[in-house]
Amino acid sequence: RTAQGQRAADVPAELQNLGDYNPNCLLYLCLFPRNHQVRTKPLARRWLAEGLVQGEQLAVKNMKILTNSSIFSSIQRSNNGEVRRCQPTDETFRYISQQSVSENFVLFCDGAAQPSQGKSLQAQVGRRLSVHPSANVQLNLPQDLSRLRTLAVFPAGEVNLASYEDVLDFARYQVLRVLDLKECAHLSEEHLRDIWGQVLIKYLSINLGSIAEINSSIKHLDQLETLDLSGSQTVTVFKEVLLLPKLKHLFGRFQLSKKDTFTPGWLLTSGLQEFLKRKSRLETLAGFVTNERLGFPQLLNLMKHLRKVKIWFESDASERNVKVLSKSITEFIGAGVTQPDLNRSLSIEFEECSGEYVNNISQVAGILASLKLRGNLPQFPPFVAGLSAIEELCLWSTGLTWEVIRAGLSRVRGLKYLKLIEDNLGRLDVLSEAEHLKAIERICVVCKQRLEVAIAARPLPNLVSLHILCQDLHGIPHNPLIEITRMAKLQEVALHHQVDDTTKDELLQIADGHPNTPKVLFLEYLL
């Protein structure tokens, strides 16, 4: 079956000119509830886990084809412009749902499903099952689920465990590759023990709820590539998580078990040092907490394939851990020079403590694709000013003024995407030409306090997108608020939806006369 083989008369207009793509990637969207904002990166990892595409390059290619088309009615972009979440149009979703039913691609079960293709739901055998349990509704599950490769559960409203307990009978599944229980808040230790028996799983996303620990039994999932426990509280993990031979992506808020770091020389005796240096495939570690406990701070510099790292500093972070972690971060940044193709991303949050920790990170002529710093900072971090290049920078609740940030950025090169979630900016004026601003393509500012703004066109010749989300927005006397008429590449401008009507009308009028007719948006505060 190919996309070209489908009858054009049956295909919505937005699907007819997609080009050379894998239609199974499109049909996979039926797995999610209608009006669900589908996250693109996890979606691509599911395709890979199921074997719908072979290799990351094909996954990226198909994702770009879909997200660059008009099949989505809603798109949320990251600060770098990449599509982060998407939602199909009604017409597209209706069409692919019909295709899915006719090809038995995704089975849908909400307790009210009607028989299709002459078969009752119980008699159907499929490879993907999307379950949408509702309160006090009996599910009508297929009898044979032994060949199921993907199981996703999306409880609706106030649903108790009894409404979908049968779905969590993991003895029914023999070849499961993708398991998504992220929205299920009722998992127990017994459920986890059963999940560890699904030895073919490659993609696992679960909500641990009150479960605080992942023990050594996870070692049986030796095919696991993605483990997503994000949204949970701090989770204690045993070393076996890091020893999984094919694990590439680890999401959550983790700390290493004291059992694995208790004895002197634990790095050698645990086998972690040799494995992480020689065999680990881990690319994403997002992330781990730094407190008084040994563990991840001592392991970070051993993981040579890491691309994305997220760290939470807690108030009880020991001096020993801060010192070793600062050294590892410096090495991680510095390695960007010799491995620029890895597109290294670093996120550090220190809301629970002083941001002085970042001053321990040595200045190094390194390269980062992305850097996010969240928490109060006493000054613009010297290590940021010392970078050779950085593409994307996000500062969140640092307490820094725009004057301080602007001065700190003066030595930064290659900056394309700047996001500021700050209430202490005071004013945002970009009026003079400066070399470090010329490459910027996207600016997003979120401010809930009074903000004075004046942005000229000449300093930002490559600006494509400008978001200034501040309800209490004011111009700076004798300067235009935003000089968009001269921004030759501008495609989109957004203000807070509650700015005064005069400002809205003026912006709409100016945009209407712009050669690009940039899209004008009035948005709520988006983080």
SENULO-894757 format. One record per residue (C-alpha): residue in one letter; x, y negated, z negated. Coordinates in Angstrom, 3 decimals. Layout:
BEGIN
[r 'A' [X Y Z]]
...
% end
This chain:
BEGIN
[r 'R' [0.000 0.000 0.000]]
[r 'T' [1.321 -3.452 0.929]]
[r 'A' [-0.060 -6.959 0.566]]
[r 'Q' [-0.028 -7.287 4.359]]
[r 'G' [-2.253 -4.232 4.714]]
[r 'Q' [-5.152 -5.760 2.832]]
[r 'R' [-7.931 -7.149 4.966]]
[r 'A' [-7.533 -10.906 5.217]]
[r 'A' [-11.303 -11.405 5.087]]
[r 'D' [-11.402 -9.900 1.572]]
[r 'V' [-8.447 -11.818 0.203]]
[r 'P' [-8.802 -15.300 -1.352]]
[r 'A' [-7.102 -18.045 0.629]]
[r 'E' [-4.442 -18.621 -2.055]]
[r 'L' [-3.331 -14.976 -1.745]]
[r 'Q' [-3.123 -14.738 2.026]]
[r 'N' [0.213 -16.518 2.447]]
[r 'L' [2.194 -15.271 -0.515]]
[r 'G' [4.780 -13.609 1.694]]
[r 'D' [6.858 -10.567 0.796]]
[r 'Y' [5.885 -9.689 -2.758]]
[r 'N' [5.021 -6.583 -4.739]]
[r 'P' [1.185 -6.505 -5.059]]
[r 'N' [1.450 -4.341 -8.184]]
[r 'C' [3.045 -7.301 -9.964]]
[r 'L' [-0.064 -9.331 -9.198]]
[r 'L' [-2.491 -6.584 -10.221]]
[r 'Y' [-0.690 -6.279 -13.545]]
[r 'L' [-2.270 -9.608 -14.540]]
[r 'C' [-5.559 -7.713 -14.967]]
[r 'L' [-4.104 -6.270 -18.143]]
[r 'F' [-4.688 -9.572 -19.958]]
[r 'P' [-8.044 -11.057 -21.013]]
[r 'R' [-9.631 -13.666 -18.801]]
[r 'N' [-8.430 -17.186 -19.742]]
[r 'H' [-5.333 -15.705 -21.359]]
[r 'Q' [-2.146 -17.755 -20.983]]
[r 'V' [0.315 -15.130 -19.756]]
[r 'R' [3.947 -15.665 -20.715]]
[r 'T' [6.100 -15.194 -17.644]]
[r 'K' [9.343 -13.834 -19.109]]
[r 'P' [7.681 -11.063 -21.138]]
[r 'L' [5.569 -10.277 -18.061]]
[r 'A' [8.698 -9.708 -15.970]]
[r 'R' [10.144 -7.461 -18.694]]
[r 'R' [6.957 -5.365 -18.611]]
[r 'W' [7.280 -4.939 -14.833]]
[r 'L' [10.814 -3.663 -15.347]]
[r 'A' [9.850 -1.356 -18.217]]
[r 'E' [7.088 0.220 -16.142]]
[r 'G' [9.297 0.547 -13.084]]
[r 'L' [7.060 -1.670 -10.936]]
[r 'V' [10.210 -3.460 -9.770]]
[r 'Q' [13.762 -2.196 -9.664]]
[r 'G' [16.222 -4.624 -11.205]]
[r 'E' [15.994 -8.111 -12.664]]
[r 'Q' [16.612 -9.857 -9.351]]
[r 'L' [13.447 -8.365 -7.855]]
[r 'A' [11.495 -9.273 -10.991]]
[r 'V' [12.682 -12.892 -10.717]]
[r 'K' [11.921 -12.963 -6.988]]
[r 'N' [8.348 -11.754 -7.452]]
[r 'M' [7.771 -14.105 -10.368]]
[r 'K' [8.916 -17.086 -8.309]]
[r 'I' [6.664 -16.114 -5.407]]
[r 'L' [3.636 -15.922 -7.715]]
[r 'T' [4.350 -19.040 -9.782]]
[r 'N' [5.152 -21.144 -6.722]]
[r 'S' [1.799 -20.277 -5.174]]
[r 'S' [-1.649 -21.717 -5.874]]
[r 'I' [-3.069 -18.590 -7.540]]
[r 'F' [-2.840 -20.106 -11.030]]
[r 'S' [-5.332 -22.645 -12.358]]
[r 'S' [-3.247 -23.446 -15.403]]
[r 'I' [0.506 -23.629 -15.710]]
[r 'Q' [2.669 -24.618 -18.677]]
[r 'R' [6.254 -25.479 -17.860]]
[r 'S' [9.331 -25.459 -20.043]]
[r 'N' [11.351 -28.628 -20.328]]
[r 'N' [13.607 -27.367 -17.530]]
[r 'G' [10.636 -27.111 -15.185]]
[r 'E' [10.392 -23.322 -15.157]]
[r 'V' [6.895 -21.875 -15.539]]
[r 'R' [6.515 -20.587 -19.098]]
[r 'R' [2.822 -19.624 -19.162]]
[r 'C' [0.249 -19.177 -16.435]]
[r 'Q' [-3.416 -18.325 -15.963]]
[r 'P' [-4.941 -17.058 -12.702]]
[r 'T' [-7.762 -18.945 -10.996]]
[r 'D' [-11.241 -17.477 -11.364]]
[r 'E' [-11.236 -16.378 -7.730]]
[r 'T' [-7.831 -14.711 -7.978]]
[r 'F' [-8.704 -12.952 -11.233]]
[r 'R' [-12.008 -11.722 -9.816]]
[r 'Y' [-10.324 -10.368 -6.696]]
[r 'I' [-7.440 -8.573 -8.441]]
[r 'S' [-9.896 -7.132 -10.989]]
[r 'Q' [-11.898 -5.611 -8.132]]
[r 'Q' [-8.704 -4.262 -6.578]]
[r 'S' [-7.644 -2.819 -9.909]]
[r 'V' [-10.970 -1.007 -10.344]]
[r 'S' [-10.883 0.455 -6.838]]
[r 'E' [-7.301 1.663 -7.280]]
[r 'N' [-7.609 2.714 -10.914]]
[r 'F' [-4.657 0.422 -11.629]]
[r 'V' [-5.743 -0.899 -15.055]]
[r 'L' [-8.496 0.642 -17.132]]
[r 'F' [-10.460 -1.848 -19.182]]
[r 'C' [-12.179 -0.837 -22.406]]
[r 'D' [-14.262 -3.074 -24.666]]
[r 'G' [-16.986 -0.672 -25.739]]
[r 'A' [-19.375 -1.904 -23.060]]
[r 'A' [-17.632 -0.670 -19.913]]
[r 'Q' [-19.835 0.723 -17.183]]
[r 'P' [-18.976 3.795 -15.080]]
[r 'S' [-17.072 3.016 -11.877]]
[r 'Q' [-16.341 4.925 -8.697]]
[r 'G' [-18.735 7.667 -9.716]]
[r 'K' [-16.744 8.508 -12.830]]
[r 'S' [-17.478 7.739 -16.429]]
[r 'L' [-14.769 5.844 -18.263]]
[r 'Q' [-14.041 8.913 -20.368]]
[r 'A' [-13.249 10.947 -17.250]]
[r 'Q' [-10.938 8.379 -15.681]]
[r 'V' [-7.197 8.878 -15.852]]
[r 'G' [-5.047 5.786 -15.516]]
[r 'R' [-1.564 4.568 -16.222]]
[r 'R' [-2.538 1.287 -17.887]]
[r 'L' [-5.157 0.643 -20.545]]
[r 'S' [-6.283 -2.774 -21.749]]
[r 'V' [-8.408 -2.551 -24.893]]
[r 'H' [-10.510 -5.463 -26.142]]
[r 'P' [-12.190 -4.275 -29.371]]
[r 'S' [-15.038 -6.291 -30.844]]
[r 'A' [-16.590 -6.132 -34.283]]
[r 'N' [-19.149 -3.347 -34.763]]
[r 'V' [-18.766 -2.076 -31.179]]
[r 'Q' [-17.841 1.551 -30.537]]
[r 'L' [-15.001 1.890 -28.042]]
[r 'N' [-15.536 4.156 -25.082]]
[r 'L' [-11.978 5.441 -24.592]]
[r 'P' [-10.979 7.777 -21.751]]
[r 'Q' [-10.472 11.347 -22.897]]
[r 'D' [-7.128 11.919 -21.204]]
[r 'L' [-4.515 9.312 -22.068]]
[r 'S' [-1.492 11.578 -21.754]]
[r 'R' [-0.213 9.820 -18.620]]
[r 'L' [-0.651 6.307 -19.922]]
[r 'R' [2.403 4.108 -19.325]]
[r 'T' [1.111 0.796 -20.686]]
[r 'L' [-1.179 0.174 -23.661]]
[r 'A' [-2.202 -3.361 -24.634]]
[r 'V' [-4.749 -4.241 -27.336]]
[r 'F' [-6.392 -7.671 -27.624]]
[r 'P' [-8.836 -7.762 -30.571]]
[r 'A' [-11.616 -10.333 -30.151]]
[r 'G' [-12.662 -12.446 -33.137]]
[r 'E' [-12.950 -10.954 -36.611]]
[r 'V' [-12.206 -7.304 -35.890]]
[r 'N' [-11.291 -4.746 -38.534]]
[r 'L' [-9.086 -1.725 -38.008]]
[r 'A' [-12.065 0.647 -37.836]]
[r 'S' [-13.078 -0.983 -34.534]]
[r 'Y' [-9.972 0.291 -32.742]]
[r 'E' [-8.432 2.971 -34.976]]
[r 'D' [-8.805 5.563 -32.205]]
[r 'V' [-6.505 3.534 -29.949]]
[r 'L' [-3.734 3.848 -32.531]]
[r 'D' [-3.768 7.643 -32.398]]
[r 'F' [-0.350 7.832 -30.760]]
[r 'A' [-0.432 11.604 -30.426]]
[r 'R' [-2.610 11.002 -27.344]]
[r 'Y' [0.221 9.299 -25.446]]
[r 'Q' [3.102 11.246 -23.927]]
[r 'V' [4.846 8.908 -21.456]]
[r 'L' [4.225 5.440 -22.909]]
[r 'R' [6.656 2.809 -21.597]]
[r 'V' [5.006 -0.474 -22.656]]
[r 'L' [3.211 -0.995 -25.968]]
[r 'D' [1.727 -4.395 -26.796]]
[r 'L' [0.135 -4.659 -30.243]]
[r 'K' [1.177 -8.287 -30.819]]
[r 'E' [-2.385 -9.368 -31.615]]
[r 'C' [-3.172 -6.443 -33.928]]
[r 'A' [-2.847 -7.507 -37.549]]
[r 'H' [-3.718 -4.162 -39.119]]
[r 'L' [-0.671 -1.959 -38.523]]
[r 'S' [0.490 0.247 -41.371]]
[r 'E' [3.728 2.071 -42.183]]
[r 'E' [2.059 5.235 -40.915]]
[r 'H' [1.362 3.601 -37.561]]
[r 'L' [5.017 2.614 -37.316]]
[r 'R' [6.129 6.185 -38.004]]
[r 'D' [3.923 7.339 -35.137]]
[r 'I' [5.293 4.616 -32.830]]
[r 'W' [8.855 5.787 -33.503]]
[r 'G' [7.791 9.086 -31.949]]
[r 'Q' [7.117 7.427 -28.576]]
[r 'V' [10.655 8.073 -27.398]]
[r 'L' [10.160 6.793 -23.816]]
[r 'I' [9.084 3.284 -24.800]]
[r 'K' [11.082 0.497 -23.152]]
[r 'Y' [9.014 -2.534 -24.180]]
[r 'L' [7.581 -2.846 -27.691]]
[r 'S' [5.749 -5.899 -29.018]]
[r 'I' [4.048 -5.573 -32.394]]
[r 'N' [2.665 -7.668 -35.236]]
[r 'L' [4.164 -6.353 -38.473]]
[r 'G' [1.769 -8.277 -40.705]]
[r 'S' [2.803 -7.494 -44.276]]
[r 'I' [5.365 -4.859 -43.262]]
[r 'A' [8.755 -6.331 -44.212]]
[r 'E' [11.188 -3.695 -42.988]]
[r 'I' [12.195 -1.731 -39.876]]
[r 'N' [14.039 1.325 -41.138]]
[r 'S' [16.464 3.746 -39.512]]
[r 'S' [13.702 5.820 -37.892]]
[r 'I' [13.649 3.391 -34.976]]
[r 'K' [16.795 5.156 -33.756]]
[r 'H' [14.543 7.604 -31.873]]
[r 'L' [13.583 4.844 -29.402]]
[r 'D' [16.824 5.215 -27.467]]
[r 'Q' [15.237 3.929 -24.214]]
[r 'L' [14.025 0.674 -25.808]]
[r 'E' [15.044 -2.472 -23.911]]
[r 'T' [12.830 -5.147 -25.523]]
[r 'L' [11.750 -5.344 -29.170]]
[r 'D' [9.505 -8.298 -29.927]]
[r 'L' [8.572 -8.880 -33.571]]
[r 'S' [8.259 -12.659 -33.243]]
[r 'G' [5.595 -14.358 -35.318]]
[r 'S' [6.321 -12.179 -38.345]]
[r 'Q' [7.943 -13.290 -41.576]]
[r 'T' [11.629 -12.502 -42.107]]
[r 'V' [12.060 -8.821 -41.282]]
[r 'T' [14.801 -6.681 -42.776]]
[r 'V' [16.263 -4.333 -40.176]]
[r 'F' [18.570 -1.378 -40.604]]
[r 'K' [21.713 -1.122 -38.476]]
[r 'E' [19.980 1.412 -36.226]]
[r 'V' [18.160 -1.443 -34.487]]
[r 'L' [21.475 -2.881 -33.322]]
[r 'L' [22.772 0.579 -32.404]]
[r 'L' [19.981 1.214 -29.886]]
[r 'P' [21.954 1.999 -26.710]]
[r 'K' [19.744 0.169 -24.176]]
[r 'L' [18.395 -2.738 -26.235]]
[r 'K' [18.716 -6.027 -24.321]]
[r 'H' [16.210 -8.390 -25.947]]
[r 'L' [15.521 -8.727 -29.683]]
[r 'F' [12.904 -11.269 -30.813]]
[r 'G' [11.918 -12.035 -34.377]]
[r 'R' [13.335 -13.444 -37.591]]
[r 'F' [15.781 -10.844 -38.860]]
[r 'Q' [18.229 -10.104 -41.618]]
[r 'L' [20.340 -6.986 -41.988]]
[r 'S' [19.548 -4.487 -44.731]]
[r 'K' [21.701 -4.779 -47.861]]
[r 'K' [22.128 -1.024 -47.682]]
[r 'D' [24.166 -1.442 -44.501]]
[r 'T' [26.393 -4.224 -45.882]]
[r 'F' [26.821 -3.067 -49.478]]
[r 'T' [30.119 -1.199 -49.312]]
[r 'P' [33.504 -2.852 -48.687]]
[r 'G' [34.637 -2.406 -45.104]]
[r 'W' [31.016 -1.941 -43.998]]
[r 'L' [31.731 -3.265 -40.507]]
[r 'L' [34.048 -0.350 -39.765]]
[r 'T' [32.261 2.392 -41.695]]
[r 'S' [28.822 1.503 -40.285]]
[r 'G' [29.985 1.990 -36.699]]
[r 'L' [28.597 -1.458 -35.820]]
[r 'Q' [31.936 -3.076 -35.011]]
[r 'E' [32.970 -0.494 -32.419]]
[r 'F' [29.500 -0.195 -30.870]]
[r 'L' [28.813 -3.927 -30.585]]
[r 'K' [32.219 -4.627 -29.057]]
[r 'R' [32.218 -1.741 -26.585]]
[r 'K' [28.701 -0.507 -25.880]]
[r 'S' [26.044 -3.028 -26.867]]
[r 'R' [23.867 -4.408 -24.052]]
[r 'L' [22.194 -7.047 -26.218]]
[r 'E' [21.623 -10.273 -24.272]]
[r 'T' [18.973 -11.979 -26.428]]
[r 'L' [19.173 -12.313 -30.202]]
[r 'A' [16.406 -14.741 -31.154]]
[r 'G' [16.986 -14.669 -33.913]]
[r 'F' [18.376 -14.155 -37.400]]
[r 'V' [18.434 -15.952 -40.737]]
[r 'T' [21.564 -17.127 -42.496]]
[r 'N' [21.364 -16.981 -46.279]]
[r 'E' [23.542 -15.430 -48.978]]
[r 'R' [23.299 -11.965 -47.406]]
[r 'L' [26.042 -10.513 -45.213]]
[r 'G' [25.105 -9.188 -41.791]]
[r 'F' [24.391 -11.090 -38.607]]
[r 'P' [26.860 -13.957 -39.259]]
[r 'Q' [29.661 -11.360 -39.329]]
[r 'L' [28.326 -9.560 -36.222]]
[r 'L' [27.613 -12.430 -33.842]]
[r 'N' [31.059 -12.731 -32.290]]
[r 'L' [31.168 -8.980 -31.565]]
[r 'M' [28.275 -9.109 -29.074]]
[r 'K' [29.952 -9.946 -25.774]]
[r 'H' [26.872 -9.948 -23.514]]
[r 'L' [24.787 -12.424 -25.509]]
[r 'R' [23.083 -15.151 -23.493]]
[r 'K' [20.472 -16.441 -25.919]]
[r 'V' [20.928 -16.909 -29.674]]
[r 'K' [18.594 -18.403 -32.283]]
[r 'I' [19.638 -19.031 -35.876]]
[r 'W' [17.715 -20.156 -38.957]]
[r 'F' [19.781 -21.638 -41.793]]
[r 'E' [18.093 -21.106 -45.159]]
[r 'S' [18.633 -23.159 -48.299]]
[r 'D' [20.680 -20.397 -49.972]]
[r 'A' [23.120 -19.975 -47.084]]
[r 'S' [26.468 -19.086 -48.641]]
[r 'E' [29.627 -21.017 -47.862]]
[r 'R' [31.223 -17.786 -46.643]]
[r 'N' [28.442 -17.147 -44.131]]
[r 'V' [28.378 -20.753 -42.943]]
[r 'K' [32.123 -20.665 -42.326]]
[r 'V' [32.178 -17.425 -40.351]]
[r 'L' [29.025 -18.334 -38.420]]
[r 'S' [30.372 -21.752 -37.462]]
[r 'K' [33.443 -20.063 -36.030]]
[r 'S' [31.290 -17.567 -34.095]]
[r 'I' [29.117 -20.360 -32.671]]
[r 'T' [32.236 -22.225 -31.550]]
[r 'E' [33.436 -19.067 -29.773]]
[r 'F' [29.999 -18.541 -28.206]]
[r 'I' [30.009 -22.075 -26.805]]
[r 'G' [33.626 -21.891 -25.663]]
[r 'A' [33.034 -18.642 -23.788]]
[r 'G' [30.637 -20.553 -21.531]]
[r 'V' [33.669 -21.868 -19.655]]
[r 'T' [34.945 -18.407 -18.679]]
[r 'Q' [31.437 -16.904 -18.239]]
[r 'P' [29.327 -19.755 -16.791]]
[r 'D' [27.012 -17.296 -15.016]]
[r 'L' [25.571 -16.113 -18.354]]
[r 'N' [23.618 -19.378 -18.856]]
[r 'R' [24.134 -19.411 -22.610]]
[r 'S' [21.329 -20.773 -24.778]]
[r 'L' [21.635 -21.730 -28.455]]
[r 'S' [18.901 -22.713 -30.928]]
[r 'I' [19.663 -23.726 -34.523]]
[r 'E' [16.984 -24.556 -37.095]]
[r 'F' [17.872 -25.931 -40.528]]
[r 'E' [14.593 -27.380 -41.774]]
[r 'E' [15.033 -25.711 -45.160]]
[r 'C' [18.444 -27.230 -45.800]]
[r 'S' [20.853 -29.984 -44.836]]
[r 'G' [21.835 -30.354 -41.212]]
[r 'E' [25.391 -30.949 -42.365]]
[r 'Y' [25.981 -27.289 -41.530]]
[r 'V' [26.305 -28.187 -37.848]]
[r 'N' [29.257 -30.422 -38.673]]
[r 'N' [31.193 -27.229 -39.427]]
[r 'I' [30.955 -26.261 -35.749]]
[r 'S' [34.225 -27.267 -34.140]]
[r 'Q' [34.313 -29.386 -31.023]]
[r 'V' [35.165 -27.255 -28.035]]
[r 'A' [35.148 -27.871 -24.290]]
[r 'G' [32.348 -25.389 -23.814]]
[r 'I' [29.307 -25.066 -21.587]]
[r 'L' [25.700 -24.472 -22.653]]
[r 'A' [22.675 -24.114 -20.416]]
[r 'S' [20.388 -25.011 -23.320]]
[r 'L' [20.718 -26.317 -26.870]]
[r 'K' [17.966 -26.905 -29.439]]
[r 'L' [18.584 -28.434 -32.861]]
[r 'R' [15.719 -28.677 -35.348]]
[r 'G' [15.996 -30.285 -38.761]]
[r 'N' [17.377 -33.427 -40.378]]
[r 'L' [20.803 -34.509 -39.129]]
[r 'P' [23.036 -37.079 -40.867]]
[r 'Q' [24.596 -38.020 -37.500]]
[r 'F' [24.668 -37.004 -33.856]]
[r 'P' [26.533 -33.650 -33.959]]
[r 'P' [30.174 -34.066 -32.884]]
[r 'F' [30.230 -30.614 -31.273]]
[r 'V' [27.439 -31.680 -28.874]]
[r 'A' [29.312 -34.807 -27.840]]
[r 'G' [32.377 -32.644 -27.212]]
[r 'L' [30.734 -30.215 -24.771]]
[r 'S' [32.072 -30.080 -21.222]]
[r 'A' [28.546 -29.672 -19.884]]
[r 'I' [25.008 -29.046 -21.064]]
[r 'E' [21.903 -28.817 -18.886]]
[r 'E' [19.088 -28.904 -21.421]]
[r 'L' [18.963 -30.553 -24.845]]
[r 'C' [16.104 -30.560 -27.356]]
[r 'L' [16.288 -32.516 -30.621]]
[r 'W' [13.431 -31.862 -33.043]]
[r 'S' [12.788 -33.699 -36.342]]
[r 'T' [16.434 -34.726 -36.674]]
[r 'G' [15.544 -38.191 -37.997]]
[r 'L' [17.939 -39.795 -35.528]]
[r 'T' [17.037 -43.055 -33.816]]
[r 'W' [17.166 -43.457 -30.045]]
[r 'E' [20.137 -45.807 -30.460]]
[r 'V' [22.132 -43.053 -32.198]]
[r 'I' [21.020 -40.381 -29.712]]
[r 'R' [21.849 -42.567 -26.714]]
[r 'A' [25.335 -43.261 -28.062]]
[r 'G' [25.891 -39.567 -28.767]]
[r 'L' [24.847 -38.625 -25.245]]
[r 'S' [27.318 -41.032 -23.680]]
[r 'R' [30.002 -38.325 -23.484]]
[r 'V' [27.686 -35.494 -22.434]]
[r 'R' [27.888 -34.427 -18.795]]
[r 'G' [25.486 -32.450 -16.616]]
[r 'L' [22.358 -33.188 -18.678]]
[r 'K' [19.238 -32.516 -16.580]]
[r 'Y' [16.510 -31.935 -19.169]]
[r 'L' [16.030 -33.948 -22.356]]
[r 'K' [13.306 -33.285 -24.926]]
[r 'L' [12.904 -35.338 -28.094]]
[r 'I' [10.325 -34.421 -30.743]]
[r 'E' [11.123 -37.270 -33.101]]
[r 'D' [9.147 -39.707 -35.237]]
[r 'N' [12.033 -42.029 -36.066]]
[r 'L' [13.056 -43.156 -32.589]]
[r 'G' [11.837 -46.726 -33.119]]
[r 'R' [12.213 -47.650 -29.481]]
[r 'L' [13.109 -45.865 -26.287]]
[r 'D' [14.838 -48.149 -23.846]]
[r 'V' [16.608 -46.927 -20.727]]
[r 'L' [17.518 -50.119 -18.904]]
[r 'S' [21.224 -49.931 -18.022]]
[r 'E' [22.935 -47.599 -15.612]]
[r 'A' [25.141 -44.950 -17.247]]
[r 'E' [26.937 -41.988 -15.730]]
[r 'H' [25.569 -39.501 -18.275]]
[r 'L' [21.945 -40.327 -17.355]]
[r 'K' [22.164 -40.023 -13.582]]
[r 'A' [21.593 -36.243 -13.421]]
[r 'I' [18.492 -36.214 -15.660]]
[r 'E' [15.458 -34.715 -13.905]]
[r 'R' [12.984 -34.297 -16.763]]
[r 'I' [12.362 -36.227 -19.959]]
[r 'C' [9.796 -35.292 -22.586]]
[r 'V' [9.297 -37.395 -25.718]]
[r 'V' [6.834 -36.505 -28.478]]
[r 'C' [6.477 -39.135 -31.207]]
[r 'K' [3.670 -39.544 -33.762]]
[r 'Q' [4.850 -42.907 -35.093]]
[r 'R' [4.933 -46.306 -33.382]]
[r 'L' [7.177 -46.244 -30.328]]
[r 'E' [8.333 -49.112 -28.133]]
[r 'V' [9.251 -48.063 -24.608]]
[r 'A' [10.954 -49.612 -21.581]]
[r 'I' [12.253 -47.281 -18.886]]
[r 'A' [13.786 -48.678 -15.711]]
[r 'A' [14.245 -46.740 -12.484]]
[r 'R' [17.888 -47.410 -11.586]]
[r 'P' [19.422 -45.500 -14.554]]
[r 'L' [17.365 -42.379 -13.664]]
[r 'P' [17.681 -41.838 -9.878]]
[r 'N' [16.892 -38.099 -10.079]]
[r 'L' [13.923 -38.219 -12.472]]
[r 'V' [11.146 -35.818 -11.422]]
[r 'S' [9.010 -35.584 -14.570]]
[r 'L' [8.458 -38.033 -17.436]]
[r 'H' [6.282 -37.261 -20.470]]
[r 'I' [5.908 -39.872 -23.240]]
[r 'L' [3.400 -38.448 -25.716]]
[r 'C' [2.803 -41.147 -28.311]]
[r 'Q' [-0.585 -42.485 -29.310]]
[r 'D' [0.841 -45.688 -30.813]]
[r 'L' [2.716 -46.688 -27.650]]
[r 'H' [3.921 -50.236 -26.952]]
[r 'G' [6.001 -51.944 -24.310]]
[r 'I' [9.132 -53.973 -24.958]]
[r 'P' [8.602 -57.671 -24.124]]
[r 'H' [9.831 -58.824 -20.712]]
[r 'N' [10.275 -55.259 -19.469]]
[r 'P' [7.971 -52.797 -17.678]]
[r 'L' [6.738 -49.880 -19.763]]
[r 'I' [7.790 -47.393 -17.076]]
[r 'E' [9.119 -48.663 -13.758]]
[r 'I' [7.780 -45.736 -11.753]]
[r 'T' [7.385 -47.603 -8.460]]
[r 'R' [11.137 -47.308 -7.867]]
[r 'M' [11.531 -43.725 -9.077]]
[r 'A' [11.927 -42.149 -5.657]]
[r 'K' [11.799 -38.506 -6.796]]
[r 'L' [9.071 -38.795 -9.442]]
[r 'Q' [6.406 -36.062 -9.207]]
[r 'E' [4.699 -36.225 -12.599]]
[r 'V' [4.153 -38.670 -15.450]]
[r 'A' [2.214 -38.043 -18.663]]
[r 'L' [1.074 -40.142 -21.614]]
[r 'H' [-0.859 -39.294 -24.764]]
[r 'H' [-4.579 -38.973 -24.077]]
[r 'Q' [-5.426 -41.581 -26.721]]
[r 'V' [-3.300 -44.466 -25.435]]
[r 'D' [-5.379 -47.557 -24.712]]
[r 'D' [-7.478 -47.685 -21.558]]
[r 'T' [-5.553 -50.643 -20.129]]
[r 'T' [-2.318 -48.648 -20.167]]
[r 'K' [-4.074 -45.684 -18.548]]
[r 'D' [-5.619 -47.816 -15.793]]
[r 'E' [-2.332 -49.538 -15.013]]
[r 'L' [-0.479 -46.240 -14.784]]
[r 'L' [-3.111 -44.709 -12.501]]
[r 'Q' [-3.054 -47.734 -10.235]]
[r 'I' [0.742 -47.792 -9.952]]
[r 'A' [0.923 -44.028 -9.345]]
[r 'D' [-1.711 -44.312 -6.619]]
[r 'G' [0.537 -46.744 -4.756]]
[r 'H' [3.690 -44.639 -5.176]]
[r 'P' [4.966 -42.905 -1.985]]
[r 'N' [4.914 -39.526 -3.799]]
[r 'T' [1.542 -40.133 -5.481]]
[r 'P' [2.877 -38.501 -8.674]]
[r 'K' [0.490 -36.489 -10.801]]
[r 'V' [-0.745 -38.487 -13.805]]
[r 'L' [-1.646 -36.550 -16.953]]
[r 'F' [-3.090 -37.594 -20.306]]
[r 'L' [-2.231 -34.892 -22.826]]
[r 'E' [-2.493 -34.011 -26.494]]
[r 'Y' [0.685 -33.542 -28.523]]
[r 'L' [2.461 -30.531 -27.061]]
[r 'L' [5.408 -28.881 -28.777]]
% end
